[in-house]
């Protein structure tokens, strides 16, 4: 009886988590948490991407750069955006806390497969941790 109960709980738990899988395909990711990743205050890298529509996602906290300039350049594509950090207050009645997000144009359409050069400029805040994702 105990074995059946454990198996049933495991099956229910497994089915609950199967619906929470990430619905995005990660195309590019960098975690900027070390000043050594920057050259003259700017992070640079290159990667290949297929044509299609993509979105930027960020994992950040209150110490992340207030403005994060992301630039992508390829043979038939160019993009630059100043993402601005916004603290969103939440008042529960007994406490107040903030969640954080970057505001800016986060959806891009790349016309064809190509190599892209990415540069990320934290506007001098090379100590503020932030992860940058490009997802499909």
C-alpha positions as CSV (number, residue, x, y, z in Angstrom):
1,X,0.0,0.0,0.0
2,X,2.8,2.4,0.9
3,X,4.5,1.6,-2.5
4,X,1.3,2.4,-4.4
5,X,0.9,5.7,-2.5
6,X,4.5,6.8,-3.2
7,X,4.1,5.9,-6.9
8,X,0.9,7.8,-7.1
9,X,2.4,10.9,-5.5
10,X,5.4,10.7,-7.8
11,X,3.2,10.4,-10.9
12,X,1.1,13.4,-9.8
13,X,4.1,15.5,-9.0
14,X,5.8,14.6,-12.3
15,X,2.7,15.6,-14.3
16,X,2.4,18.9,-12.4
17,X,6.0,19.9,-13.3
18,X,5.8,18.8,-16.9
19,X,3.5,21.7,-17.7
20,X,6.0,24.2,-16.3
21,X,8.8,23.5,-18.8
22,X,10.5,26.5,-20.5
23,X,8.5,27.3,-23.6
24,X,11.4,29.2,-25.2
25,X,14.4,27.9,-27.1
26,X,17.6,29.5,-25.8
27,X,19.6,30.9,-28.7
28,X,22.2,32.9,-26.8
29,X,23.0,33.4,-23.1
30,X,25.6,35.3,-21.1
31,X,25.8,35.9,-17.4
32,X,27.7,39.2,-16.7
33,X,28.7,39.0,-13.1
34,X,32.5,39.5,-13.4
35,X,34.1,42.8,-14.4
36,X,36.8,40.7,-16.3
37,X,34.2,39.9,-18.9
38,X,34.2,43.5,-20.2
39,X,36.8,45.2,-22.4
40,X,36.9,48.9,-21.9
41,X,33.5,48.6,-20.1
42,X,31.8,46.7,-23.0
43,X,31.1,43.0,-23.3
44,X,31.4,41.6,-26.9
45,X,30.8,38.2,-28.4
46,X,29.6,36.5,-31.7
47,X,27.1,33.8,-32.4
48,X,25.2,32.4,-35.4
49,X,21.4,32.7,-35.6
50,X,18.8,31.5,-38.1
51,X,16.2,33.9,-39.5
52,X,13.1,34.4,-37.3
53,X,11.6,36.3,-34.5
54,X,13.4,36.4,-31.2
55,X,13.0,38.0,-27.7
56,X,15.4,39.3,-25.1
57,X,15.0,38.0,-21.6
58,X,16.9,39.2,-18.5
59,X,17.7,37.8,-15.1
60,X,18.6,40.7,-12.9
61,X,18.3,42.2,-9.4
62,X,18.4,45.7,-7.9
63,X,22.1,45.9,-8.4
64,X,21.9,45.4,-12.1
65,X,22.9,48.3,-14.4
66,X,20.3,51.0,-14.6
67,X,20.7,51.2,-18.3
68,X,21.9,48.2,-20.4
69,X,22.6,49.0,-24.0
70,X,22.4,45.9,-26.2
71,X,23.7,46.1,-29.8
72,X,23.5,43.3,-32.5
73,X,25.1,43.6,-35.9
74,X,25.2,41.2,-38.8
75,X,25.4,41.2,-42.6
76,X,21.7,42.1,-43.0
77,X,20.6,43.0,-39.5
78,X,21.3,45.9,-37.1
79,X,19.7,46.5,-33.7
80,X,20.5,48.7,-30.7
81,X,18.3,49.3,-27.6
82,X,18.9,51.1,-24.3
83,X,17.0,48.8,-21.8
84,X,16.1,50.8,-18.7
85,X,15.8,49.1,-15.3
86,X,12.5,49.6,-13.6
87,X,11.7,48.7,-10.0
88,X,8.0,47.8,-9.6
89,X,6.8,48.3,-6.0
90,X,4.4,45.7,-4.5
91,X,2.6,46.5,-1.3
92,X,1.1,43.6,0.6
93,X,-0.4,45.7,3.3
94,X,2.2,44.7,5.8
95,X,5.3,45.1,3.7
96,X,6.5,46.6,0.5
97,X,9.0,44.9,-1.9
98,X,10.2,45.4,-5.5
99,X,10.5,43.3,-8.5
100,X,12.8,44.4,-11.3
101,X,12.5,44.4,-15.1
102,X,14.2,46.0,-18.1
103,X,11.9,48.1,-20.3
104,X,12.7,48.5,-24.0
105,X,12.1,46.9,-27.4
106,X,12.7,43.2,-26.6
107,X,11.4,41.6,-29.8
108,X,13.5,41.5,-32.9
109,X,13.1,39.9,-36.4
110,X,16.2,38.6,-38.1
111,X,15.7,38.2,-41.8
112,X,18.1,35.3,-42.5
113,X,20.7,33.1,-41.0
114,X,23.9,35.0,-40.1
115,X,26.6,35.6,-37.6
116,X,25.7,38.4,-35.2
117,X,28.1,40.5,-33.1
118,X,26.6,41.3,-29.8
119,X,27.9,44.1,-27.5
120,X,26.5,44.8,-24.1
121,X,27.3,48.1,-22.4
122,X,26.3,48.4,-18.8
123,X,27.0,52.2,-18.8
124,X,29.8,51.9,-16.3
125,X,28.2,49.4,-13.9
126,X,30.4,46.4,-14.6
127,X,29.8,45.1,-11.0
128,X,26.0,44.8,-11.3
129,X,25.1,41.2,-12.2
130,X,22.7,40.5,-15.1
131,X,22.0,37.6,-17.4
132,X,21.0,38.3,-21.0
133,X,19.2,35.7,-23.1
134,X,18.1,35.7,-26.7
135,X,15.2,33.2,-27.0
136,X,12.9,32.0,-29.8
